[in-house]
Amino acid sequence: MRILVLNLGSSSIKFQLFNMDKGIVLAKGLVEQIGEEYGRIKINAPGGHACIQDRLHIKDHEEGLLQVQEVLKELQILRNIEHVDGVGHRVVQGGDLFIHPTLIDDRVMEHIEKLCPLAPLHNPVNLAGIKALKKQVPNLPQVAVFDTAFHQSMPAHAYVYALPYHLYEQHKLRRYGFHGTSHHFIAQEAAKFLNIPYDQFNAISLHLGNGASACAIKGGKSVDTSMGLTPLEGLVMGTRSGDMDPALIEYIMELTHSDIKQATNMLNKQSGLKGVCGNNDMRGIEAMIEKGDPKAQLAFDIYAYRIKKYVGAYAFALGRVDALLFTGGVGENCARLREAVCAGLENFGIHLDTKANATPKSGIASLNTKHGVSILRVPTNEELAIAQQSAQVILQMRQRSH
């Protein structure tokens, strides 16, 4: 079975083509700068082959998808989009309507569109990709895998905000959480690695990158997470502020003579690590720290401290913690950050092996001493998770039709 996985951003398309029967990636790539004067496509194929096409005119996501198909055809990887068995889409916001991967039909598309106000930067382009493929190949099975689905197991006391209740009842203002596909994937991988039945597995999962979130997992289910109605809440991130006093927004508007859109843009795109030290790439921040930059050190300390506070809170919420999981670009690759987060948490049973942390092995790596909570570096693979879930939905569809 061949599954094409699509992850559409506001001006990009990230994709992978899987052969599920052989368990291999046939191709993966990225379309960038959609809608700008010149776009770019980069595709990596088996055997180290790469194809890069620059200075392309890619007016929208539909055009981007067509150009991807042309390049795959030229590389003799895929003759026609009709030769895939299905497409799995990462859809950011599923609200409380979708708790499982879902075969897409007109009703599902309508619901995704209704949820656009909750994810204005993501759901509209996710929907654009779905519509473009439906237009090209009407009978091609498409599956939506929702970023929010894993967190729908949270209890009401974790997701309801302490606001006038009618705002939840009438407008669905609540905590939804994101990165659910990643948190779920690495929790399953960690449970297998530790030989713990998944439905008995308790973990604190840290997805750390330019976007970052924490998740408390109890018995294999999400019971709390740091992101909220939007991805702005929670941990400090590359350009997002994370938790803050909501009254600051009005005060920022007064100080800077800005409107609400400008103020929220500041919190989403000009804050976090970038706001403190001017850099939102952890590799660059580490280089600045090595040169003695005090703002870089402060940004790093704020980032690590916020994570540590969530680890402590979730340890109390769970009662028993089997594992502390690090994933994402920063979580997997920044030993300095893992050490800073774990430092001083020995009373929680968290004992980091500094030597193993400094030079972890590839794949899943155990970073703890022999005592206490397992500390694991677990590479995430959201695209593989989406492919697996989409393939399962398509197989179930076929079985029903027969």
C-alpha positions as CSV (number, residue, x, y, z in Angstrom):
1,M,0.0,0.0,0.0
2,R,1.3,3.4,-1.0
3,I,0.3,6.3,1.3
4,L,1.2,10.0,0.5
5,V,1.4,12.1,3.7
6,L,0.8,15.9,3.3
7,N,1.5,18.6,5.9
8,L,0.6,22.0,4.5
9,G,1.7,25.3,6.0
10,S,0.7,28.8,5.1
11,S,3.4,28.9,2.3
12,S,4.7,25.4,2.2
13,I,4.0,21.7,1.5
14,K,5.9,19.0,3.4
15,F,5.3,15.5,2.1
16,Q,6.4,11.9,2.3
17,L,5.5,8.9,0.1
18,F,5.5,5.6,2.0
19,N,5.4,2.0,0.8
20,M,3.6,0.6,3.8
21,D,4.0,-3.1,2.8
22,K,7.8,-2.8,2.7
23,G,8.0,-0.2,5.5
24,I,10.1,2.2,3.4
25,V,10.0,5.9,2.4
26,L,9.9,6.2,-1.4
27,A,10.4,10.0,-1.4
28,K,10.1,13.0,0.9
29,G,10.4,16.6,0.2
30,L,9.4,20.2,0.7
31,V,7.7,22.9,-1.4
32,E,8.6,26.4,-0.1
33,Q,7.6,30.0,-0.8
34,I,4.2,29.3,-2.3
35,G,2.5,32.5,-3.4
36,E,5.8,34.4,-3.6
37,E,7.6,35.6,-6.7
38,Y,9.7,32.4,-6.8
39,G,9.1,29.0,-5.2
40,R,11.3,26.0,-4.6
41,I,10.9,22.2,-4.5
42,K,13.3,19.8,-2.9
43,I,12.8,16.1,-3.1
44,N,14.9,13.3,-1.6
45,A,14.7,9.8,-3.1
46,P,16.2,6.5,-2.1
47,G,19.9,6.0,-2.7
48,G,20.8,9.5,-1.7
49,H,19.3,11.0,-4.9
50,A,18.0,14.6,-4.5
51,C,16.2,16.9,-6.9
52,I,16.1,20.7,-6.3
53,Q,14.1,23.0,-8.5
54,D,14.4,26.8,-7.9
55,R,12.8,29.9,-9.2
56,L,9.5,28.2,-9.9
57,H,6.2,30.0,-10.1
58,I,3.9,28.4,-7.6
59,K,0.8,30.6,-7.2
60,D,-1.0,28.4,-4.6
61,H,-1.1,25.0,-2.9
62,E,-3.0,23.4,-5.7
63,E,-0.2,24.4,-8.1
64,G,2.4,23.2,-5.6
65,L,0.8,19.7,-5.4
66,L,0.7,19.5,-9.2
67,Q,4.4,20.4,-9.4
68,V,5.2,17.7,-6.8
69,Q,3.5,15.1,-8.9
70,E,5.4,16.2,-12.0
71,V,8.8,15.9,-10.2
72,L,7.9,12.5,-8.8
73,K,7.0,11.4,-12.3
74,E,10.3,12.7,-13.7
75,L,12.2,10.8,-11.0
76,Q,10.1,7.7,-11.9
77,I,9.0,7.4,-8.3
78,L,5.2,7.8,-9.1
79,R,3.7,7.8,-12.5
80,N,0.4,9.3,-11.4
81,I,-1.3,10.4,-8.2
82,E,-3.9,7.8,-9.0
83,H,-1.3,5.1,-8.2
84,V,-1.3,5.9,-4.5
85,D,-3.8,4.0,-2.3
86,G,-4.6,7.1,-0.2
87,V,-3.5,10.4,1.2
88,G,-3.1,11.2,4.9
89,H,-3.4,14.9,5.8
90,R,-2.1,16.5,9.0
91,V,-5.1,18.7,10.0
92,V,-4.2,21.0,13.0
93,Q,-7.6,21.7,14.6
94,G,-10.3,19.0,15.0
95,G,-12.1,20.7,17.8
96,D,-14.0,18.2,20.0
97,L,-15.7,16.7,16.9
98,F,-12.8,14.4,15.9
99,I,-11.1,12.0,18.2
100,H,-9.8,9.5,15.7
101,P,-8.3,9.6,12.2
102,T,-11.2,10.1,9.8
103,L,-12.0,9.3,6.2
104,I,-12.7,12.6,4.5
105,D,-16.1,13.3,2.9
106,D,-18.1,16.4,2.3
107,R,-19.4,16.4,5.8
108,V,-15.9,16.2,7.3
109,M,-14.7,19.0,5.0
110,E,-17.6,21.2,6.2
111,H,-16.6,20.6,9.8
112,I,-12.9,21.3,9.1
113,E,-14.0,24.6,7.5
114,K,-16.2,25.5,10.5
115,L,-13.1,25.0,12.8
116,C,-11.0,27.5,10.7
117,P,-11.6,30.4,13.2
118,L,-9.8,28.2,15.9
119,A,-6.8,27.7,13.6
120,P,-6.8,30.5,11.0
121,L,-3.2,29.9,9.9
122,H,-3.5,26.1,9.5
123,N,-7.0,24.7,8.8
124,P,-7.7,26.8,5.7
125,V,-4.5,25.5,4.0
126,N,-5.1,22.0,5.2
127,L,-8.5,22.2,3.6
128,A,-7.1,23.7,0.4
129,G,-4.9,20.6,0.0
130,I,-7.8,18.3,0.5
131,K,-10.0,20.1,-2.0
132,A,-7.2,20.3,-4.6
133,L,-6.7,16.5,-4.5
134,K,-10.4,15.9,-4.5
135,K,-10.7,18.0,-7.6
136,Q,-7.8,16.1,-9.3
137,V,-8.8,12.6,-8.3
138,P,-12.4,12.5,-6.9
139,N,-12.3,8.9,-5.8
140,L,-8.9,8.9,-4.1
141,P,-9.3,8.1,-0.4
142,Q,-8.2,10.9,1.9
143,V,-7.8,10.7,5.6
144,A,-7.6,13.5,8.1
145,V,-5.3,13.0,11.1
146,F,-5.9,15.7,13.7
147,D,-3.2,17.3,15.9
148,T,-5.8,17.8,18.6
149,A,-7.3,14.2,18.6
150,F,-5.0,12.6,21.1
151,H,-5.8,15.3,23.7
152,Q,-9.6,14.6,23.5
153,S,-9.1,12.2,26.4
154,M,-8.4,15.1,28.8
155,P,-10.9,15.4,31.7
156,A,-13.1,18.5,31.8
157,H,-11.1,19.9,34.8
158,A,-8.0,20.0,32.5
159,Y,-9.5,21.5,29.4
160,V,-12.3,23.9,30.6
161,Y,-11.0,27.5,31.2
162,A,-12.3,29.3,34.3
163,L,-14.2,31.8,32.1
164,P,-18.0,32.4,32.0
165,Y,-19.2,28.9,31.1
166,H,-21.4,30.1,28.2
167,L,-18.2,30.8,26.3
168,Y,-17.4,27.1,26.3
169,E,-21.0,26.0,25.7
170,Q,-21.7,28.4,22.9
171,H,-18.3,29.0,21.3
172,K,-16.2,25.9,22.3
173,L,-13.5,28.1,24.0
174,R,-11.4,25.4,25.8
175,R,-8.0,23.9,25.9
176,Y,-7.4,21.7,22.8
177,G,-3.7,21.1,22.7
178,F,-1.5,20.3,19.7
179,H,1.4,18.1,18.7
180,G,-0.9,15.2,19.6
181,T,0.3,12.9,16.8
182,S,3.9,13.3,18.0
183,H,3.1,12.9,21.7
184,H,1.1,9.7,21.0
185,F,3.7,8.3,18.6
186,I,6.7,8.7,21.0
187,A,4.7,7.4,24.0
188,Q,3.9,4.2,22.1
189,E,7.5,3.8,21.1
190,A,8.7,4.4,24.6
191,A,6.3,1.9,26.1
192,K,7.5,-0.7,23.7
193,F,11.1,0.1,24.5
194,L,10.6,-0.2,28.2
195,N,8.4,-3.3,27.8
196,I,5.4,-1.6,29.7
197,P,1.9,-2.3,28.5
198,Y,0.7,0.9,26.8
199,D,-2.5,1.1,28.7
200,Q,-0.5,1.1,31.9
201,F,2.1,3.6,30.8
202,N,2.5,6.9,32.6
203,A,4.8,9.5,31.0
204,I,5.6,13.2,30.7
205,S,6.3,13.9,27.0
206,L,8.2,17.0,25.9
207,H,8.0,17.9,22.2
208,L,10.6,20.7,22.0
209,G,11.4,22.6,18.9
210,N,10.5,26.0,17.5
211,G,7.0,25.1,18.7
212,A,7.1,23.3,22.0
213,S,4.5,21.5,24.3
214,A,4.4,19.2,27.2
215,C,1.9,16.4,27.7
216,A,0.9,14.3,30.8
217,I,0.1,10.8,29.7
218,K,-1.7,8.4,32.1
219,G,-2.5,4.9,31.1
220,G,-1.6,5.7,27.5
221,K,-4.0,8.7,27.3
222,S,-3.4,12.4,27.3
223,V,-4.8,13.9,30.6
224,D,-3.2,17.3,30.3
225,T,-1.2,19.4,27.9
226,S,0.5,22.8,27.8
227,M,-0.9,24.3,24.6
228,G,-4.4,25.6,24.8
229,L,-7.1,27.0,22.5
230,T,-4.2,28.0,20.2
231,P,-0.5,27.0,20.2
232,L,0.5,30.2,22.0
233,E,-0.2,28.9,25.5
234,G,2.3,26.9,27.6
235,L,6.0,26.6,27.2
236,V,8.3,29.3,25.9
237,M,9.0,28.6,22.2
238,G,11.1,29.9,19.4
239,T,9.0,33.0,18.7
240,R,6.0,32.4,21.0
241,S,5.7,33.8,24.5
242,G,3.9,30.9,26.1
243,D,2.1,31.5,29.4
244,M,1.8,35.1,30.5
245,D,-0.5,37.5,32.3
246,P,-3.4,38.1,29.8
247,A,-3.6,41.7,31.0
248,L,-0.3,42.3,29.3
249,I,-2.0,42.4,25.9
250,E,-3.9,45.5,26.7
251,Y,-0.9,47.1,28.3
252,I,1.3,46.3,25.3
253,M,-1.2,47.9,23.0
254,E,-1.2,51.1,25.1
255,L,2.7,51.2,25.3
256,T,3.3,50.4,21.6
257,H,0.1,52.1,20.1
258,S,-0.7,48.9,18.4
259,D,-4.0,47.1,17.7
260,I,-5.0,43.6,18.9
261,K,-3.7,42.0,15.7
262,Q,-0.3,43.6,16.1
263,A,-0.1,42.7,19.7
264,T,-1.0,39.0,19.2
265,N,1.4,39.0,16.2
266,M,4.1,40.2,18.7
267,L,3.3,37.3,21.1
268,N,3.3,34.7,18.3
269,K,6.1,35.8,16.1
270,Q,8.4,38.2,17.9
271,S,8.6,36.8,21.4
272,G,9.9,33.6,23.1
273,L,13.6,32.9,22.5
274,K,13.7,35.4,19.6
275,G,12.2,38.2,21.7
276,V,14.7,37.8,24.5
277,C,18.0,37.3,22.5
278,G,17.1,37.9,18.9
279,N,17.6,34.3,17.9
280,N,15.0,31.4,17.8
281,D,17.4,28.6,16.7
282,M,18.7,26.7,19.7
283,R,22.0,25.9,17.8
284,G,22.6,29.6,17.3
285,I,21.7,30.4,20.9
286,E,24.2,27.7,22.2
287,A,26.9,29.4,20.0
288,M,26.0,32.8,21.5
289,I,26.2,31.3,25.0
290,E,29.7,29.9,24.3
291,K,30.7,33.5,23.4
292,G,29.4,34.8,26.7
293,D,26.2,36.5,25.4
294,P,24.1,37.2,28.6
295,K,20.8,37.6,26.7
296,A,21.3,34.2,25.0
297,Q,22.0,32.6,28.4
298,L,18.9,34.3,29.8
299,A,16.7,33.1,26.9
300,F,18.0,29.5,27.4
301,D,17.4,29.7,31.2
302,I,13.8,31.0,30.7
303,Y,13.1,28.2,28.2
304,A,14.5,25.5,30.4
305,Y,12.9,26.8,33.6
306,R,9.4,26.9,32.1
307,I,9.8,23.2,30.9
308,K,11.0,22.2,34.4
309,K,7.9,23.8,36.0
310,Y,5.6,21.8,33.7
311,V,7.6,18.6,34.5
312,G,7.0,19.2,38.2
313,A,3.3,20.0,37.8
314,Y,2.7,16.9,35.6
315,A,4.6,14.7,38.0
316,F,2.2,15.6,40.8
317,A,-0.8,15.3,38.4
318,L,0.2,11.8,37.3
319,G,1.2,10.5,40.7
320,R,3.5,7.9,39.2
321,V,5.8,8.6,36.3
322,D,7.4,5.8,34.3
323,A,9.3,8.0,31.9
324,L,10.3,11.5,30.9
325,L,10.4,11.7,27.1
326,F,12.4,14.3,25.0
327,T,11.6,14.7,21.3
328,G,11.5,17.3,18.6
329,G,14.5,19.2,17.0
330,V,15.6,20.7,20.4
331,G,14.5,17.8,22.6
332,E,16.4,15.2,20.5
333,N,19.5,17.2,19.8
334,C,20.3,19.6,22.6
335,A,22.1,17.8,25.4
336,R,22.6,21.1,27.3
337,L,18.8,21.7,27.4
338,R,18.0,18.1,28.6
339,E,20.6,18.5,31.4
340,A,19.2,21.9,32.4
341,V,15.6,20.5,32.6
342,C,16.6,17.5,34.7
343,A,18.9,19.3,37.1
344,G,17.5,19.5,40.6
345,L,14.7,17.0,39.9
346,E,16.3,14.1,41.8
347,N,13.5,14.3,44.4
348,F,11.1,13.3,41.6
349,G,13.2,10.3,40.8
350,I,14.8,11.9,37.8
351,H,18.5,11.1,37.7
352,L,20.2,12.0,34.4
353,D,23.3,10.1,33.3
354,T,25.3,13.1,32.0
355,K,27.7,10.9,30.0
356,A,24.9,9.1,28.2
357,N,23.1,12.5,27.7
358,A,26.2,14.1,26.1
359,T,26.6,11.3,23.6
360,P,23.3,9.4,23.2
361,K,23.1,6.5,20.8
362,S,21.0,6.7,17.7
363,G,17.3,5.9,17.8
364,I,15.6,5.7,21.2
365,A,18.3,6.4,23.8
366,S,18.1,5.8,27.6
367,L,19.7,8.7,29.4
368,N,19.0,7.9,33.1
369,T,21.1,6.2,35.7
370,K,19.9,2.9,37.0
371,H,17.6,4.5,39.5
372,G,14.2,6.1,39.3
373,V,12.3,7.4,36.3
374,S,13.4,6.4,32.8
375,I,14.7,9.4,30.8
376,L,14.4,8.7,27.1
377,R,15.4,10.6,23.9
378,V,12.8,9.4,21.4
379,P,12.9,10.5,17.8
380,T,9.5,11.5,16.6
381,N,8.1,10.6,13.2
382,E,4.7,12.4,12.7
383,E,4.6,11.5,9.0
384,L,5.0,7.8,9.7
385,A,2.3,8.0,12.4
386,I,0.0,9.7,9.9
387,A,0.8,7.1,7.3
388,Q,0.1,4.2,9.6
389,Q,-3.2,5.7,10.9
390,S,-4.3,6.5,7.3
391,A,-3.5,3.1,6.0
392,Q,-5.6,1.5,8.8
393,V,-8.6,3.7,8.0
394,I,-8.3,2.8,4.3
395,L,-8.1,-0.9,5.0
396,Q,-11.2,-0.7,7.2
397,M,-13.0,1.2,4.4
398,R,-12.1,-1.6,2.0
399,Q,-13.2,-4.3,4.4
400,R,-16.6,-2.6,4.8
401,S,-17.0,-2.2,1.0
402,H,-16.5,-6.0,0.5
